[in-house]
Amino acid sequence: MAPTTKSKPTGGSARPPHSPFVLAALTLGAAVANMNLAIANIALPTIGRSLDATQTSLNLVASGFTLGLASSVLYLGAIADRYGRKRVYLVGTACSILTAILAAAAPTVELLIIARILGGFAAGMMYPITLSLLTALYKGKARTGATALWSGVSNGTASLAPLVGGFILIGSNPDSWRWVFLITLPLALIVLGLSIWVLPSHAGENDNAVDHAGGVISVIAVATLVFAINLLADGISVTVLILGAAAALAVVAFVLRERRAANPLFPLEVLKVRTFSIAFIAGMIVFGGLMGALFIGQQFTQNVLGYSALDAGLAVLPFGLMAVLGSIPSARMIVKLGSRVTLLAGLALLMVGFILMLLTWTEGASYLPVGLAYLILGSGVGVAAPPTARALMGSVVVTRAGVGSAASDLTRDFGGAVFQSIMGAALAAGYAANFNKMIAASPSADQATEQTKAIITHSFAGASQIADKYPQYTTAILEAAKESFLDGSQLAFSIGAAAALAAIIVTWLLFPSREEEEATYTRIANQSDILLTAEADAKP
């Protein structure tokens, strides 16, 4: 029989009944969302050739999932807080299965982008709820340990996806990328069954009305911003200006709405809690930088270094290993030194990883600098993730855990969508600009048609297609494509390193000391106990 625990599922215990199975249901759900998030990167070169996609379209295939997830987490988190976290979690898991099938069957790159965006919405009903359920069901040190495990699994599976995808892409079948989007189906079915059986019907939900207007505005704000950044790679256009203006207006409207709403979707006063606001900023840069690095790294190893999809997936293993292992000392550092020092250590590792990519990821590079950069990046993410999640969740009362979990998810997915889009736009713009220069300087420039020039400069896949069509120019075209890709990637890695440095400065100056941090969490925990006691007393 399924557990029937209601509003206070843990009672006096620090762990819920069936704790190992609860952890499995939540961590595997996070794994499904993260694998779906990262799985497209390994297949981008194959998708580009199969669907004749431009670099901007490939950027949207990669960032479309984070766009859907980032734009929906606040709204869906509030709906789950009101109508039942388990119920929404089950719907999201079922939808993730359907959207994965839709992505695998997409006949065009445009429909694939739509499927990825819808998959992000499905993940918005899963990923943030895993953390809000974990926070509601676990207490004290048990919560710290469970959060560290959740962080490790979440980060580790982001790098497991390329490896599994690499195995699937072995061979020359141009449609093999379709199977990549189906690898999470078995896990999703397990999560669905476990969740139905073991998750309690209620876990810290509230009876507050949902701010639907704020929810719709938040979706518009994030979606238009991410689309504008991605399309900026093709230059400033009327579409980009309209999207940018819509994003700015939506942000202003959201702030005004949240200040006036009786039950705001995102209570702006929580930003006054420094443990929350600084962790939010730092977390966006940590996870945004991660997504940008994986997005470009998978293309770099295949396009520039000539790795197979499987070898490119294997190359990411050091990242996955350290993303998991890094969470172990991180939990100990939090207890001994506090979140500030731990977060700074993670950010410093992230910056070093980007600098290493910037200096050593060149044509003909050996695997050593590639693997070392991934290892350092993974260590940084593994160390930074637990203090970020702890600070965000510890800074809100349990009845608004959905706000904390949604904010934690926004650091990953809004940060990922924005930074992946920025770095992807930098890659695409740098690639196109450098290739156009080389074409203009070539003595054979007048022999190329405008259509050929457009195909070559839109993406590495396009250059490969033209190289295959004109074998007498194959070497020259591919060498120019590699050089242009490197030019764009250097710009993108510079942006990542600069963002990490900015986060270090902000965290160093503004994140509270260990004593101030613990005092904040104690105050919030006492408020939570009062609210839960009052809620329990009010029930018949």
C-alpha positions in Angstrom: 0.0 0.0 0.0 1.1 3.6 -0.6 2.0 5.7 2.4 -1.0 7.9 3.5 1.0 10.5 5.4 -0.6 14.0 5.2 0.5 17.5 6.1 3.4 16.7 8.4 4.9 13.5 6.9 8.1 13.4 8.9 6.5 13.9 12.3 9.3 14.0 14.9 11.7 12.1 12.6 14.3 13.8 10.5 13.5 11.4 7.6 10.2 10.3 6.0 8.9 6.7 6.0 10.4 4.6 3.2 13.3 7.1 3.1 15.6 5.1 0.6 12.7 4.8 -1.9 11.7 8.4 -1.4 15.3 9.5 -2.2 15.3 7.2 -5.2 12.1 8.7 -6.5 13.3 12.2 -6.1 16.9 11.8 -7.3 16.0 9.7 -10.3 13.4 12.3 -11.2 16.1 14.9 -11.1 18.2 12.6 -13.2 15.5 12.3 -15.9 15.2 16.1 -16.1 19.0 16.7 -16.2 19.6 14.0 -18.8 16.9 15.4 -21.0 18.5 18.8 -20.5 22.0 17.8 -21.5 21.3 15.0 -24.0 21.0 17.2 -27.1 24.6 18.6 -26.9 26.3 15.3 -27.9 24.0 15.0 -31.0 24.2 18.6 -32.3 26.7 17.9 -35.1 24.6 14.9 -36.2 21.4 16.9 -36.0 23.0 19.8 -37.9 23.9 17.4 -40.8 20.6 15.5 -40.7 18.2 18.4 -40.6 20.4 21.0 -42.4 20.3 23.3 -39.3 22.1 26.6 -38.9 24.2 27.3 -35.8 21.4 29.5 -34.4 18.9 26.7 -34.8 21.3 24.3 -33.0 21.6 26.9 -30.2 17.8 26.8 -29.9 17.7 23.0 -29.9 20.2 23.0 -27.0 18.7 25.9 -25.1 15.0 25.3 -26.0 14.7 22.8 -23.1 16.2 25.2 -20.6 14.0 28.0 -22.1 10.8 25.9 -21.3 12.1 24.9 -17.9 13.3 28.3 -16.8 10.2 30.1 -18.0 7.8 27.8 -16.2 9.4 26.8 -12.9 8.1 29.8 -10.8 4.5 29.3 -12.1 4.5 25.5 -11.9 6.2 25.6 -8.5 3.4 27.8 -7.1 0.7 25.5 -8.6 2.4 22.5 -7.0 2.6 24.3 -3.6 -1.2 24.9 -3.9 -2.6 21.8 -5.5 -0.2 19.1 -4.5 3.5 18.5 -5.2 3.0 14.8 -5.8 0.2 15.3 -8.2 2.1 17.8 -10.3 5.3 15.7 -10.2 3.4 12.7 -11.6 1.9 14.8 -14.4 5.4 16.2 -15.3 6.9 12.7 -15.4 4.2 11.5 -17.7 4.6 14.5 -20.0 8.4 14.0 -20.1 7.8 10.7 -21.7 5.5 12.1 -24.3 7.8 15.1 -25.2 10.8 12.8 -25.5 8.9 10.7 -28.1 7.9 13.9 -29.9 11.5 15.1 -30.1 12.7 11.7 -31.4 10.0 11.8 -34.2 10.5 15.5 -35.2 10.9 15.7 -39.0 12.3 19.3 -39.0 14.6 21.3 -36.8 11.7 23.7 -36.1 9.5 20.9 -34.7 12.5 19.6 -32.8 12.9 23.0 -31.1 9.2 23.0 -30.2 9.5 19.5 -28.7 12.5 20.6 -26.7 10.6 23.6 -25.3 7.7 21.4 -24.4 10.1 19.0 -22.7 11.3 21.9 -20.7 7.8 22.6 -19.5 7.4 19.0 -18.5 10.7 19.2 -16.5 9.3 22.3 -14.9 6.7 20.0 -13.3 9.5 17.6 -12.1 12.8 19.2 -11.3 11.9 22.0 -8.9 9.4 19.7 -7.1 12.1 17.2 -6.3 13.8 19.8 -4.2 10.7 21.2 -2.5 9.6 17.6 -1.6 13.1 16.9 -0.3 13.1 20.0 1.8 9.6 19.3 3.2 10.3 15.6 4.0 13.8 15.9 5.5 15.1 17.9 8.5 18.5 19.0 9.9 21.6 17.1 9.0 19.4 14.5 7.1 18.3 17.3 4.8 21.9 18.5 4.3 23.0 14.9 3.4 19.9 14.4 1.1 20.5 17.7 -0.6 24.2 16.9 -1.2 23.1 13.5 -2.8 20.5 15.2 -4.9 23.0 17.8 -6.1 25.6 15.1 -6.9 23.1 13.0 -8.9 21.7 16.1 -10.6 25.1 17.2 -11.8 26.5 13.8 -12.5 23.7 12.8 -14.8 24.2 15.9 -16.8 27.5 14.4 -17.9 26.3 10.8 -18.1 23.9 11.8 -20.9 26.6 12.6 -23.5 28.3 9.2 -22.8 25.1 7.2 -23.3 24.2 9.4 -26.3 27.7 8.7 -27.7 27.1 4.9 -27.7 23.8 5.5 -29.5 25.4 7.6 -32.2 28.0 5.0 -33.1 27.8 4.3 -36.9 26.9 6.4 -39.9 23.1 6.4 -39.7 22.1 10.0 -40.1 18.9 9.5 -38.0 20.7 7.8 -35.1 20.2 11.1 -33.1 16.5 10.3 -32.7 17.2 7.5 -30.3 19.2 9.8 -28.1 16.0 11.5 -27.0 14.6 8.2 -25.8 17.2 7.2 -23.3 15.4 8.6 -20.3 12.2 6.6 -20.9 13.0 3.6 -18.7 14.1 5.9 -15.8 10.9 8.0 -16.2 8.8 4.9 -16.0 10.6 3.8 -12.8 10.1 7.3 -11.3 6.4 7.2 -12.2 5.9 3.9 -10.4 8.0 4.7 -7.4 6.3 8.1 -6.9 2.8 6.7 -7.0 3.8 4.1 -4.4 6.0 5.9 -1.9 5.6 9.7 -2.0 3.1 11.2 0.5 0.0 12.8 -0.8 0.8 16.1 0.9 4.1 17.6 2.0 4.1 21.2 3.3 1.7 22.6 0.7 -0.4 25.7 1.4 -3.9 26.9 0.7 -2.8 30.2 -0.9 -4.3 31.3 -4.2 -2.0 31.1 -7.2 -0.8 34.3 -8.8 -1.8 33.2 -12.4 -1.2 36.7 -13.8 2.3 36.8 -12.4 2.9 33.2 -13.7 1.9 34.1 -17.3 4.1 37.3 -17.2 7.1 35.3 -15.9 6.8 32.8 -18.8 6.7 35.7 -21.3 9.6 37.5 -19.7 12.0 34.5 -19.8 10.9 33.1 -23.1 11.3 36.4 -25.0 14.6 37.2 -23.4 16.2 33.8 -24.3 14.8 33.9 -27.9 16.2 37.5 -28.3 19.7 36.5 -27.1 19.8 33.4 -29.4 18.6 35.3 -32.5 21.2 38.1 -31.8 23.8 35.8 -33.2 22.4 36.5 -36.7 22.6 40.3 -36.0 20.3 43.0 -34.7 17.0 42.7 -36.5 13.4 43.9 -36.1 12.6 40.5 -34.5 15.4 40.8 -32.0 14.4 44.3 -31.1 10.7 43.4 -30.6 11.6 40.4 -28.5 14.0 42.4 -26.4 11.4 45.1 -25.8 8.8 42.5 -24.9 11.2 41.0 -22.4 12.0 44.3 -20.8 8.3 45.3 -20.5 7.5 41.8 -19.1 10.2 42.1 -16.4 8.8 45.5 -15.4 5.2 44.2 -15.4 6.3 41.2 -13.3 7.9 43.4 -10.7 4.9 45.6 -10.5 2.6 42.7 -10.3 4.5 40.9 -7.6 4.7 44.1 -5.5 0.9 44.4 -5.6 -0.3 40.8 -5.6 -1.9 39.5 -2.4 -0.1 36.2 -2.8 2.8 36.9 -5.1 4.3 34.2 -7.2 7.8 35.3 -6.2 7.8 37.4 -3.0 10.3 40.1 -3.8 11.1 40.6 -0.1 13.0 37.3 -0.1 15.7 39.0 -2.2 16.4 41.2 0.9 17.7 38.0 2.6 21.4 38.0 1.5 21.8 34.3 1.8 19.1 33.9 -0.8 19.9 36.7 -3.2 23.7 36.2 -3.4 23.3 32.4 -3.7 20.9 33.0 -6.5 23.3 35.2 -8.4 26.3 32.9 -7.9 24.2 29.8 -8.7 23.1 31.3 -12.0 26.7 31.8 -13.0 27.9 28.4 -11.8 25.2 26.4 -13.6 24.9 28.8 -16.6 28.7 28.5 -17.1 28.4 24.7 -16.9 25.7 24.5 -19.6 27.6 26.9 -21.8 30.8 24.9 -21.4 29.2 21.5 -22.1 27.3 23.0 -25.1 30.4 24.3 -26.8 32.7 21.5 -25.5 30.7 18.8 -27.2 30.9 20.6 -30.6 34.6 21.5 -30.1 35.7 17.9 -29.5 33.7 16.6 -32.5 34.1 19.5 -35.0 37.7 20.7 -34.2 39.4 17.7 -32.7 37.6 15.1 -34.8 36.3 13.0 -32.0 33.5 10.5 -32.6 30.3 11.1 -30.7 31.3 8.3 -28.3 34.7 9.7 -27.7 33.2 13.1 -27.1 30.9 11.6 -24.5 33.8 9.8 -22.8 35.7 13.0 -22.7 33.1 14.5 -20.3 33.5 11.7 -17.8 35.9 13.6 -15.5 33.3 16.3 -15.2 30.6 13.9 -14.2 32.9 12.1 -11.7 33.9 15.3 -10.0 30.4 16.8 -10.0 29.4 13.9 -7.9 32.5 13.5 -5.7 32.8 17.3 -5.2 29.6 17.3 -3.3 31.1 15.1 -0.6 33.7 17.5 0.7 31.3 20.3 0.0 28.9 19.1 2.6 31.7 18.9 5.2 33.0 22.3 4.2 29.5 23.8 4.8 29.4 22.4 8.3 32.9 23.5 9.2 33.4 26.7 7.2 29.9 27.8 6.2 28.4 28.3 2.7 30.4 31.5 1.9 33.8 29.8 1.8 32.4 26.7 0.1 30.7 28.7 -2.6 33.8 30.8 -3.2 35.9 27.6 -3.6 33.5 26.3 -6.2 33.5 29.6 -8.1 37.2 29.8 -8.2 37.5 26.3 -9.7 34.9 27.2 -12.3 37.0 30.3 -13.3 40.1 28.2 -13.5 38.3 25.7 -15.8 37.3 28.4 -18.2 40.7 30.0 -18.3 42.2 26.5 -19.1 39.7 26.1 -21.9 40.6 29.6 -23.2 44.3 29.0 -23.2 44.6 25.3 -24.2 41.6 24.3 -26.3 43.2 24.7 -29.7 43.3 22.7 -32.9 45.4 19.6 -32.5 45.2 19.7 -28.7 45.7 16.4 -26.9 43.0 15.0 -24.5 45.0 16.1 -21.4 43.9 19.8 -21.4 40.3 18.8 -22.5 40.0 16.2 -19.6 41.7 18.5 -17.1 39.3 21.4 -17.9 36.3 19.2 -17.6 37.7 17.8 -14.3 38.2 21.3 -12.8 34.8 22.5 -14.0 33.1 19.4 -12.5 34.9 20.0 -9.2 33.7 23.6 -9.2 30.1 22.7 -9.8 30.2 19.8 -7.3 31.6 22.1 -4.6 29.3 25.0 -5.4 26.0 23.2 -5.8 25.3 22.1 -2.2 25.8 25.6 -0.6 23.7 27.2 -3.3 20.8 24.8 -2.7 21.1 25.0 1.0 21.2 28.8 1.0 18.2 29.1 -1.3 16.0 26.5 0.6 17.1 27.6 4.1 16.1 31.2 3.3 12.4 30.5 2.9 9.8 29.1 5.2 8.7 25.5 4.5 5.2 26.5 3.3 6.9 28.5 0.5 9.5 25.8 -0.2 8.3 25.9 -3.8 9.7 29.5 -4.1 13.1 28.2 -2.9 13.1 25.1 -5.1 11.9 27.2 -8.1 14.7 29.7 -7.4 17.2 26.8 -7.1 15.9 25.6 -10.5 16.1 29.1 -12.0 19.8 29.2 -11.1 20.3 26.1 -13.1 17.8 26.7 -15.9 17.4 30.4 -16.3 21.1 30.7 -15.7 21.7 27.9 -18.2 19.3 29.3 -20.8 20.8 32.8 -20.6 24.4 31.8 -20.4 24.1 29.0 -23.0 22.3 31.5 -25.3 25.0 34.2 -24.7 27.9 31.8 -25.2 26.1 30.2 -28.1 25.5 33.6 -29.7 29.1 34.5 -29.2 30.2 31.2 -30.8 27.9 31.7 -33.8 28.8 35.4 -34.3 32.5 34.8 -33.9 32.3 31.8 -36.3 30.4 33.7 -38.9 32.6 36.9 -38.6 35.9 35.0 -38.9 34.7 32.9 -41.8 33.4 35.9 -43.7 36.8 37.6 -43.3 38.5 34.5 -44.7 36.1 34.2 -47.6 36.7 37.9 -48.5 40.5 37.4 -48.4 40.4 34.3 -50.5 41.4 34.6 -54.2 38.5 32.3 -55.0 35.9 34.4 -53.2 34.2 35.5 -56.5 33.6 31.8 -57.4 31.4 31.1 -54.4 27.7 31.9 -54.7 25.8 33.9 -52.0 23.9 30.7 -51.1 27.1 28.8 -50.7 28.6 31.5 -48.5 25.5 31.6 -46.4 25.6 27.8 -45.8 29.3 27.8 -44.9 29.0 30.7 -42.4 25.8 29.5 -40.7 27.3 26.5 -39.1 30.2 24.0 -39.0 27.8 21.4 -40.3 27.0 23.6 -43.3 30.7 24.0 -44.0 31.1 20.2 -43.9 28.3 19.8 -46.4 29.9 22.3 -48.8 33.3 20.6 -48.3 31.8 17.2 -49.3 30.2 18.8 -52.4 33.5 20.4 -53.6 36.3 17.9 -52.8 38.9 20.0 -54.4 38.4 22.6 -51.6 37.6 20.1 -48.8 40.8 20.7 -46.8 40.7 24.5 -47.1 37.0 24.7 -46.1 37.4 22.5 -43.1 40.5 24.2 -41.9 38.8 27.5 -42.2 35.7 26.2 -40.4 37.9 24.9 -37.5 39.7 28.2 -37.2 36.4 30.1 -37.2 34.9 27.8 -34.6 37.9 28.3 -32.4 37.6 32.1 -32.8 33.9 32.0 -31.6 34.7 29.5 -28.8 37.5 31.7 -27.4 35.0 34.6 -27.1 32.5 32.4 -25.4 35.0 31.0 -22.9 36.2 34.6 -22.1 32.6 35.5 -21.2 32.4 32.4 -18.9 35.6 33.3 -17.1 34.6 37.0 -16.6 31.2 35.9 -15.2 32.8 33.6 -12.7 35.2 36.4 -11.6 32.2 38.7 -11.1 30.5 36.1 -9.0 33.6 35.6 -6.8 33.7 39.4 -6.1 30.0 39.6 -5.3 30.1 36.5 -3.0 33.2 37.7 -1.2 31.8 41.1 -0.5 28.1 40.4 0.2 27.5 36.8 1.3 27.0 36.6 5.1 29.6 35.1 7.5 29.1 31.7 8.9 27.6 33.0 12.1 25.2 35.4 10.3 24.2 32.6 7.9 23.3 30.1 10.7 21.3 32.8 12.5 19.3 33.5 9.4 18.5 29.8 8.9 17.5 29.4 12.6 15.1 32.3 12.3 13.5 30.9 9.2 13.3 27.4 10.7 11.5 28.8 13.8 9.0 30.6 11.5 8.4 27.4 9.7 7.7 25.5 12.9 5.2 28.1 14.0 3.4 28.0 10.6 3.3 24.2 10.5 2.1 24.0 14.1 -0.6 26.6 13.4 -1.7 24.6 10.3 -1.8 21.3 12.2 -3.8 22.9 15.0 -6.3 24.3 12.5 -7.1 20.9 11.0 -10.0 19.0 12.5 
